[in-house]
Amino acid sequence: MKKTLDKKQSILVLLIISLFSLSILCFSIKIMDSAKDLNLEATMARINTLIMEYYIQNNIFPKEELCNLKKDCFNFKKEINVCLDQNIYYISNEKDYILYSPSFVNKNIYFVTNSNFLINKVLKVPEL
C-alpha cells in the first residue's frame, strides 16, 4: 500500500521547511554581522598601531577634522597609508585622537578607540 501526502499535509510540510529555512537565514545573518564586528575591531587595532608608530616618530598625531578613512582623510592618508572597505571615522587635534565606527550588529553602538589603545563599545561618540 502506497501512502501519499494529501494537500493539507503537503502545505504543512512546506510551511515547516520554510520556517526552518527562515530561522537558519536569520541566525546566519546575525553570525555574519558578529564576524564583521570582530573584523572591524581588528582593523581598528591595526590602525591604532599605525597611529602610535607615527606618534612615536613625530610626537604628534596626524591632524585631521572629522573624516571617514574609507573616503577622505587626505591629511591622514598623506602620513599613514591605509586602505579600508569599512566606514571608520577619525578626528585629531595633534595631542589626541578618536577613531570610531558603528557596529554591524547594533547600529546604535559605536566601537571607539583613542590613544589609550582600548576599543570600547559606547552609545555616543566622545568629543576631543
BATIMI-704431 format. One record per residue: x, z, y of N, C-alpha, C, CB in turn; residue number from 1; residue in three letters. Coordinates in pm, whole numbers. Glycine has a CB too. Layout:
N
((X,Z,Y),(X,Z,Y),(X,Z,Y),(X,Z,Y),NUM,"ALA") ...
END
This chain:
128
((81,0,-117),(0,0,0),(87,0,126),(-93,119,-2),1,"MET") ((64,-96,207),(138,-106,332),(63,-33,441),(161,-252,370),2,"LYS") ((139,55,511),(76,127,619),(130,72,751),(101,281,608),3,"LYS") ((43,35,839),(86,-16,969),(33,76,1079),(38,-161,991),4,"THR") ((97,68,1193),(54,148,1307),(-62,78,1376),(170,172,1407),5,"LEU") ((-161,158,1411),(-268,97,1488),(-228,90,1635),(-400,177,1471),6,"ASP") ((-313,37,1717),(-282,13,1858),(-250,143,1932),(-398,-59,1925),7,"LYS") ((-324,249,1909),(-302,377,1977),(-168,437,1937),(-416,476,1944),8,"LYS") ((-136,430,1812),(-8,484,1766),(109,405,1823),(-2,482,1612),9,"GLN") ((94,274,1831),(200,190,1888),(223,224,2035),(163,40,1874),10,"SER") ((117,241,2109),(129,278,2251),(194,415,2264),(-9,278,2320),11,"ILE") ((157,508,2178),(215,642,2182),(365,636,2152),(144,734,2082),12,"LEU") ((405,560,2055),(547,544,2021),(623,482,2138),(565,456,1894),13,"VAL") ((567,379,2198),(630,316,2315),(642,414,2432),(551,191,2358),14,"LEU") ((540,494,2452),(541,593,2560),(650,697,2536),(405,660,2572),15,"LEU") ((661,744,2416),(765,844,2382),(904,785,2400),(747,894,2236),16,"ILE") ((925,664,2354),(1056,598,2370),(1086,576,2518),(1058,463,2294),17,"ILE") ((986,536,2597),(1006,514,2740),(1044,644,2811),(879,455,2804),18,"SER") ((975,753,2779),(1007,882,2840),(1147,929,2801),(903,988,2799),19,"LEU") ((1182,909,2678),(1315,945,2631),(1422,864,2704),(1326,925,2479),20,"PHE") ((1399,734,2718),(1494,646,2788),(1506,686,2935),(1450,499,2777),21,"SER") ((1395,718,2997),(1395,759,3138),(1473,889,3157),(1251,775,3188),22,"LEU") ((1455,984,3066),(1528,1110,3078),(1678,1089,3059),(1476,1212,2975),23,"SER") ((1716,1002,2969),(1859,970,2949),(1915,903,3074),(1879,878,2826),24,"ILE") ((1839,814,3135),(1883,745,3256),(1903,846,3371),(1780,637,3298),25,"LEU") ((1810,935,3391),(1821,1036,3498),(1943,1125,3473),(1692,1122,3506),26,"CYS") ((1962,1167,3352),(2076,1251,3318),(2207,1176,3341),(2067,1298,3171),27,"PHE") ((2211,1050,3305),(2331,968,3323),(2366,952,3470),(2313,831,3259),28,"SER") ((2265,930,3554),(2289,916,3699),(2347,1045,3755),(2159,879,3773),29,"ILE") ((2294,1159,3713),(2345,1287,3762),(2491,1307,3718),(2257,1404,3711),30,"LYS") ((2522,1273,3596),(2659,1286,3545),(2753,1193,3622),(2665,1255,3395),31,"ILE") ((2707,1072,3651),(2791,977,3726),(2817,1028,3868),(2724,838,3730),32,"MET") ((2715,1086,3932),(2735,1142,4066),(2830,1261,4063),(2600,1185,4126),33,"ASP") ((2822,1342,3960),(2916,1454,3946),(3059,1403,3930),(2877,1542,3826),34,"SER") ((3075,1296,3854),(3208,1236,3836),(3259,1179,3969),(3204,1126,3727),35,"ALA") ((3169,1118,4047),(3208,1066,4179),(3253,1181,4270),(3091,989,4244),36,"LYS") ((3184,1294,4262),(3225,1411,4342),(3364,1460,4302),(3123,1525,4326),37,"ASP") ((3392,1462,4173),(3525,1503,4127),(3632,1406,4175),(3529,1514,3974),38,"LEU") ((3600,1277,4170),(3693,1175,4219),(3714,1191,4370),(3640,1034,4187),39,"ASN") ((3607,1220,4442),(3615,1241,4586),(3706,1360,4618),(3476,1263,4645),40,"LEU") ((3689,1470,4546),(3776,1587,4567),(3922,1553,4540),(3732,1703,4476),41,"GLU") ((3948,1478,4435),(4086,1439,4403),(4144,1349,4513),(4092,1368,4266),42,"ALA") ((4064,1257,4564),(4110,1169,4672),(4140,1250,4797),(4004,1061,4704),43,"THR") ((4053,1345,4829),(4077,1429,4946),(4204,1512,4929),(3956,1521,4972),44,"MET") ((4230,1559,4809),(4353,1636,4783),(4476,1547,4803),(4351,1694,4640),45,"ALA") ((4469,1421,4757),(4582,1329,4777),(4605,1301,4926),(4556,1196,4703),46,"ARG") ((4497,1279,5000),(4510,1256,5144),(4566,1380,5212),(4374,1217,5206),47,"ILE") ((4520,1496,5170),(4572,1623,5223),(4723,1630,5206),(4505,1743,5154),48,"ASN") ((4770,1592,5089),(4914,1596,5060),(4989,1500,5154),(4942,1559,4912),49,"THR") ((4936,1380,5173),(4999,1283,5264),(5002,1336,5407),(4925,1149,5258),50,"LEU") ((4894,1399,5449),(4889,1455,5585),(4992,1566,5601),(4747,1508,5617),51,"ILE") ((5004,1650,5500),(5102,1759,5508),(5245,1706,5507),(5081,1856,5391),52,"MET") ((5272,1602,5431),(5405,1540,5434),(5435,1487,5574),(5415,1426,5329),53,"GLU") ((5335,1424,5635),(5351,1374,5772),(5378,1491,5867),(5224,1295,5816),54,"TYR") ((5304,1599,5851),(5322,1715,5937),(5462,1776,5923),(5215,1821,5905),55,"TYR") ((5510,1783,5802),(5645,1839,5778),(5751,1754,5848),(5675,1848,5626),56,"ILE") ((5733,1623,5846),(5831,1533,5909),(5820,1530,6061),(5814,1393,5854),57,"GLN") ((5698,1541,6115),(5676,1520,6259),(5631,1644,6336),(5575,1413,6277),58,"ASN") ((5596,1749,6266),(5550,1875,6325),(5418,1861,6403),(5657,1929,6417),59,"ASN") ((5344,1755,6381),(5209,1736,6434),(5127,1661,6329),(5210,1659,6572),60,"ILE") ((4996,1669,6344),(4907,1590,6259),(4875,1460,6332),(4775,1670,6225),61,"PHE") ((4849,1351,6259),(4813,1226,6327),(4688,1247,6413),(4789,1113,6223),62,"PRO") ((4699,1223,6543),(4587,1246,6634),(4485,1134,6620),(4635,1257,6780),63,"LYS") ((4359,1173,6611),(4252,1075,6594),(4120,1141,6631),(4248,1020,6449),64,"GLU") ((4035,1066,6702),(3898,1110,6724),(3825,1096,6591),(3826,1027,6838),65,"GLU") ((3705,1149,6582),(3628,1141,6457),(3615,995,6412),(3488,1204,6475),66,"LEU") ((3659,968,6291),(3654,831,6239),(3640,833,6087),(3781,751,6280),67,"CYS") ((3602,719,6033),(3586,700,5890),(3713,635,5836),(3459,614,5857),68,"ASN") ((3782,701,5745),(3908,647,5691),(3887,516,5616),(3973,748,5600),69,"LEU") ((3768,493,5568),(3739,370,5495),(3733,249,5589),(3606,383,5419),70,"LYS") ((3679,270,5711),(3653,158,5801),(3748,151,5920),(3513,165,5850),71,"LYS") ((3777,265,5983),(3858,260,6104),(3973,360,6098),(3771,287,6228),72,"ASP") ((3988,450,6191),(4101,544,6197),(4234,469,6210),(4103,634,6070),73,"CYS") ((4243,383,6309),(4359,297,6323),(4487,375,6353),(4335,196,6432),74,"PHE") ((4478,479,6436),(4597,561,6465),(4646,630,6339),(4566,665,6574),75,"ASN") ((4552,682,6261),(4586,750,6137),(4653,652,6040),(4461,811,6072),76,"PHE") ((4595,534,6025),(4646,436,5929),(4780,377,5973),(4546,323,5910),77,"LYS") ((4809,383,6105),(4942,341,6151),(5049,435,6098),(4946,336,6305),78,"LYS") ((5014,563,6088),(5109,666,6046),(5109,689,5895),(5079,796,6117),79,"GLU") ((4991,686,5837),(4975,716,5694),(4896,604,5630),(4905,854,5672),80,"ILE") ((4953,541,5530),(4889,427,5465),(4794,476,5356),(4995,331,5407),81,"ASN") ((4664,458,5379),(4564,493,5277),(4466,377,5262),(4488,624,5316),82,"VAL") ((4420,357,5141),(4320,255,5111),(4208,325,5034),(4382,135,5028),83,"CYS") ((4089,325,5089),(3979,402,5028),(3857,316,5006),(3944,520,5116),84,"LEU") ((3777,357,4908),(3645,297,4890),(3536,402,4909),(3634,233,4751),85,"ASP") ((3574,520,4960),(3479,628,4985),(3474,657,5134),(3517,755,4905),86,"GLN") ((3361,707,5180),(3346,745,5320),(3401,886,5340),(3197,736,5365),87,"ASN") ((3525,892,5386),(3590,1019,5416),(3621,1017,5565),(3721,1041,5329),88,"ILE") ((3582,1123,5633),(3596,1129,5778),(3711,1221,5816),(3465,1179,5843),89,"TYR") ((3776,1185,5928),(3895,1257,5973),(3886,1279,6123),(4025,1180,5936),90,"TYR") ((3930,1397,6167),(3942,1427,6309),(4062,1520,6326),(3810,1492,6366),91,"ILE") ((4138,1497,6433),(4257,1580,6456),(4287,1591,6605),(4378,1522,6382),92,"SER") ((4344,1706,6641),(4391,1726,6778),(4543,1751,6780),(4317,1845,6844),93,"ASN") ((4613,1708,6679),(4757,1721,6655),(4798,1860,6608),(4832,1689,6782),94,"GLU") ((4721,1965,6640),(4753,2100,6595),(4682,2134,6464),(4715,2202,6703),95,"LYS") ((4568,2074,6444),(4490,2098,6323),(4407,1972,6294),(4399,2225,6338),96,"ASP") ((4347,1966,6179),(4265,1852,6143),(4153,1896,6051),(4349,1741,6077),97,"TYR") ((4053,1812,6040),(3944,1832,5944),(3922,1699,5872),(3811,1881,6016),98,"ILE") ((3910,1709,5743),(3883,1595,5655),(3755,1631,5581),(4004,1565,5555),99,"LEU") ((3652,1545,5586),(3529,1579,5516),(3457,1455,5465),(3437,1658,5608),100,"TYR") ((3367,1479,5370),(3287,1372,5313),(3160,1431,5251),(3367,1292,5208),101,"SER") ((3048,1359,5260),(2926,1408,5195),(2936,1399,5043),(2805,1329,5243),102,"PRO") ((2871,1493,4978),(2868,1496,4831),(2777,1385,4779),(2819,1635,4781),103,"SER") ((2807,1335,4662),(2721,1235,4598),(2601,1302,4531),(2800,1154,4495),104,"PHE") ((2620,1424,4480),(2514,1494,4410),(2408,1544,4507),(2570,1610,4329),105,"VAL") ((2452,1604,4618),(2361,1660,4718),(2408,1615,4856),(2354,1816,4708),106,"ASN") ((2332,1526,4918),(2373,1468,5047),(2374,1570,5161),(2279,1353,5084),107,"LYS") ((2319,1690,5140),(2320,1794,5243),(2444,1881,5237),(2195,1880,5230),108,"ASN") ((2528,1857,5138),(2651,1936,5121),(2771,1847,5150),(2660,1997,4977),109,"ILE") ((2870,1905,5218),(2992,1831,5252),(3113,1897,5185),(3012,1825,5405),110,"TYR") ((3206,1814,5141),(3336,1863,5099),(3423,1863,5225),(3400,1775,4983),111,"PHE") ((3482,1977,5258),(3562,1990,5380),(3697,2049,5345),(3489,2077,5486),112,"VAL") ((3801,1994,5407),(3935,2050,5391),(4008,2039,5524),(4014,1976,5278),113,"THR") ((4109,2122,5538),(4193,2116,5658),(4332,2162,5619),(4135,2203,5774),114,"ASN") ((4408,2211,5714),(4549,2243,5688),(4569,2360,5592),(4618,2273,5817),115,"SER") ((4462,2428,5551),(4478,2535,5453),(4476,2483,5309),(4369,2639,5471),116,"ASN") ((4455,2353,5290),(4457,2285,5160),(4339,2315,5069),(4582,2320,5089),117,"PHE") ((4251,2404,5108),(4136,2435,5023),(4024,2336,5049),(4088,2579,5048),118,"LEU") ((3963,2288,4944),(3848,2199,4957),(3724,2282,4932),(3857,2076,4858),119,"ILE") ((3641,2297,5035),(3522,2380,5028),(3397,2295,5036),(3522,2485,5139),120,"ASN") ((3289,2347,4979),(3158,2285,4993),(3084,2363,5102),(3078,2284,4856),121,"LYS") ((3036,2290,5203),(2967,2355,5314),(2842,2276,5349),(3060,2368,5438),122,"VAL") ((2749,2343,5420),(2627,2277,5463),(2645,2206,5596),(2515,2376,5472),123,"LEU") ((2739,2254,5677),(2763,2196,5809),(2912,2178,5827),(2703,2285,5922),124,"LYS") ((2949,2062,5880),(3089,2032,5902),(3140,2116,6020),(3110,1880,5929),125,"VAL") ((3249,2188,6003),(3302,2268,6114),(3363,2178,6223),(3407,2368,6063),126,"PRO") ((3380,2235,6339),(3441,2162,6451),(3582,2213,6474),(3357,2176,6579),127,"GLU") ((3664,2129,6536),(3800,2170,6572),(3797,2263,6690),(3888,2049,6603),128,"LEU") 
END
